[in-house]
Amino acid sequence: MSGNFLLDTNVVIRLLAHDEAVEERLASGLRISLSILVLGELCFGAYKSNRVQENLAKIEELAAHIDVINADIGTAREYGRIKNELHLKGRPIPANDIWLAASARQHNLSLASSDKHFTFVDGLHLESW
C-alpha cells in the first residue's frame, strides 16, 4: 500500500543506520510520521548506548524533520479496542506496539514494521519493511 506511513522503531533504527532499502523506500516521496512512543523507545536505546549524546542528537534531528504524533483520548480508545480484540483472540502483543497500532488506525496510516505480531491487529494497514 502506498501513501502515508507510521514508522515502527525497528524501521527508524534502520533509517538512522542508513539502511539502503529503507532510504530507497523513503526517497520515493512517501509521507512518514513517528509516534511519540517510538521516540521514547529510541531515547531508551540511546541512553543504553555508549554514545548517548550522539544518539540523542540523531533522534532530535530526525524528530525536527518528521511529523510526530502524540497520543490523545482517541488513541486511548483505539488502544482499548485493540487490546480487547487481541485479548479475545488470545494473541497479546507488547503494550507499546498496541499504542503504535492504535495511532496508525486512528490516523489511517499504514504501519511500516518488521514485527510479524502486528498481523494480529484487525484493520491495521501493515507493510513489512
Secondary structure, DSSP 8 states (H G I E B T S, - for coil): --SEEEE-HHHHHHHHTT-HHHHHHHHTT-EEEEEHHHHHHHHHHHHHSS-HHHHHHHHHHHHHHSEEE---HHHHHHHHHHHHHHHHHT----HHHHHHHHHHHHTT-EEEES-GGGGGSTT--EEE-
